[in-house]
């Protein structure tokens, strides 16, 4: 290596040493998930096509709730899915069909449900 290359390298090393000496905490800390409310990272992706006005509206709603857009969309979809797949009608509206695989059906909404969901 030519001698002329050594001087700039030495200057860079000295500058880096100075910068590091001023840093107080060099420990590595785990990063907490920011958009996962249940602590487990969301590891699957879903592509949703929407218009720019829709995306802007969703972003405003997420910002109003102090959420990320991904967290907002996931929360809203989960709430809708729970409403769509669970029955809140009283026990009297449920019909039991014992043939084949025993199943319960709500006579009001037509949902196939299990007994733990009835009347909740």
CORCORCOR-V369027 format. One record per residue. N is the residue number from 1. RES is the residue in one letter. PSI is psi in degrees with one decimal (NA if undefined). D_LAST is the distance of its C-alpha to the last C-alpha in Angstrom with 1 decimal. Layout:
n:N res:RES psi:PSI d_last:D_LAST
n:N res:RES psi:PSI d_last:D_LAST
This chain:
n:1 res:X psi:130.0 d_last:77.6
n:2 res:X psi:149.0 d_last:79.9
n:3 res:X psi:-33.2 d_last:80.6
n:4 res:X psi:-23.8 d_last:79.5
n:5 res:X psi:-21.0 d_last:75.9
n:6 res:X psi:-40.6 d_last:75.7
n:7 res:X psi:-50.2 d_last:76.0
n:8 res:X psi:-38.5 d_last:72.9
n:9 res:X psi:-43.1 d_last:70.9
n:10 res:X psi:-38.8 d_last:72.1
n:11 res:X psi:-40.5 d_last:71.1
n:12 res:X psi:-42.3 d_last:67.6
n:13 res:X psi:-43.1 d_last:67.2
n:14 res:X psi:-41.8 d_last:68.4
n:15 res:X psi:-40.8 d_last:66.1
n:16 res:X psi:-40.5 d_last:63.1
n:17 res:X psi:-41.8 d_last:64.2
n:18 res:X psi:-44.0 d_last:64.3
n:19 res:X psi:-42.1 d_last:60.8
n:20 res:X psi:-35.9 d_last:59.3
n:21 res:X psi:-24.9 d_last:61.1
n:22 res:X psi:-15.6 d_last:59.5
n:23 res:X psi:132.6 d_last:55.9
n:24 res:X psi:-41.9 d_last:54.5
n:25 res:X psi:108.5 d_last:51.2
n:26 res:X psi:14.3 d_last:51.5
n:27 res:X psi:148.0 d_last:48.6
n:28 res:X psi:127.0 d_last:46.0
n:29 res:X psi:143.6 d_last:42.5
n:30 res:X psi:144.1 d_last:39.3
n:31 res:X psi:125.7 d_last:37.6
n:32 res:X psi:140.9 d_last:34.0
n:33 res:X psi:134.5 d_last:31.7
n:34 res:X psi:-28.5 d_last:31.5
n:35 res:X psi:20.3 d_last:28.9
n:36 res:X psi:112.0 d_last:26.4
n:37 res:X psi:-20.1 d_last:23.7
n:38 res:X psi:4.3 d_last:22.7
n:39 res:X psi:-22.5 d_last:26.3
n:40 res:X psi:135.4 d_last:26.8
n:41 res:X psi:141.4 d_last:29.1
n:42 res:X psi:116.0 d_last:28.1
n:43 res:X psi:4.0 d_last:30.6
n:44 res:X psi:149.4 d_last:29.9
n:45 res:X psi:149.9 d_last:31.2
n:46 res:X psi:125.6 d_last:30.1
n:47 res:X psi:128.2 d_last:32.7
n:48 res:X psi:125.2 d_last:31.6
n:49 res:X psi:133.4 d_last:34.3
n:50 res:X psi:168.7 d_last:34.2
n:51 res:X psi:162.6 d_last:36.8
n:52 res:X psi:-42.0 d_last:38.3
n:53 res:X psi:-38.0 d_last:36.9
n:54 res:X psi:-45.8 d_last:33.3
n:55 res:X psi:-42.5 d_last:33.9
n:56 res:X psi:-40.5 d_last:35.5
n:57 res:X psi:-44.8 d_last:32.6
n:58 res:X psi:-39.5 d_last:30.1
n:59 res:X psi:-41.9 d_last:32.5
n:60 res:X psi:-42.5 d_last:32.7
n:61 res:X psi:-40.4 d_last:29.0
n:62 res:X psi:-43.1 d_last:28.9
n:63 res:X psi:-37.3 d_last:31.8
n:64 res:X psi:-31.8 d_last:30.3
n:65 res:X psi:7.2 d_last:27.4
n:66 res:X psi:45.7 d_last:30.0
n:67 res:X psi:162.1 d_last:28.7
n:68 res:X psi:160.9 d_last:30.6
n:69 res:X psi:-41.4 d_last:30.2
n:70 res:X psi:-43.8 d_last:29.0
n:71 res:X psi:-41.1 d_last:26.2
n:72 res:X psi:-49.7 d_last:25.2
n:73 res:X psi:-43.4 d_last:25.1
n:74 res:X psi:-43.1 d_last:23.2
n:75 res:X psi:-46.2 d_last:20.5
n:76 res:X psi:-43.2 d_last:20.2
n:77 res:X psi:-39.4 d_last:20.2
n:78 res:X psi:-41.9 d_last:17.5
n:79 res:X psi:-43.8 d_last:15.2
n:80 res:X psi:-40.4 d_last:16.1
n:81 res:X psi:-39.5 d_last:15.7
n:82 res:X psi:-43.1 d_last:12.2
n:83 res:X psi:-38.3 d_last:11.4
n:84 res:X psi:-26.0 d_last:13.7
n:85 res:X psi:-3.2 d_last:12.6
n:86 res:X psi:153.8 d_last:8.8
n:87 res:X psi:132.9 d_last:7.5
n:88 res:X psi:12.0 d_last:5.3
n:89 res:X psi:156.6 d_last:7.7
n:90 res:X psi:161.9 d_last:8.0
n:91 res:X psi:-30.8 d_last:9.4
n:92 res:X psi:-21.9 d_last:12.9
n:93 res:X psi:3.4 d_last:13.0
n:94 res:X psi:133.4 d_last:12.8
n:95 res:X psi:133.8 d_last:16.3
n:96 res:X psi:129.6 d_last:17.6
n:97 res:X psi:105.7 d_last:20.8
n:98 res:X psi:-16.2 d_last:22.7
n:99 res:X psi:155.0 d_last:25.7
n:100 res:X psi:-124.8 d_last:26.4
n:101 res:X psi:117.0 d_last:23.5
n:102 res:X psi:130.3 d_last:20.8
n:103 res:X psi:156.1 d_last:17.9
n:104 res:X psi:137.6 d_last:15.0
n:105 res:X psi:140.4 d_last:14.9
n:106 res:X psi:128.9 d_last:13.0
n:107 res:X psi:-18.2 d_last:15.8
n:108 res:X psi:-47.3 d_last:14.8
n:109 res:X psi:-10.0 d_last:14.4
n:110 res:X psi:8.0 d_last:16.2
n:111 res:X psi:141.5 d_last:14.0
n:112 res:X psi:121.8 d_last:14.8
n:113 res:X psi:167.1 d_last:11.8
n:114 res:X psi:159.9 d_last:11.7
n:115 res:X psi:-23.5 d_last:10.2
n:116 res:X psi:-16.9 d_last:8.3
n:117 res:X psi:-13.2 d_last:5.9
n:118 res:X psi:130.1 d_last:5.7
n:119 res:X psi:11.0 d_last:3.8
n:120 res:X psi:NA d_last:0.0
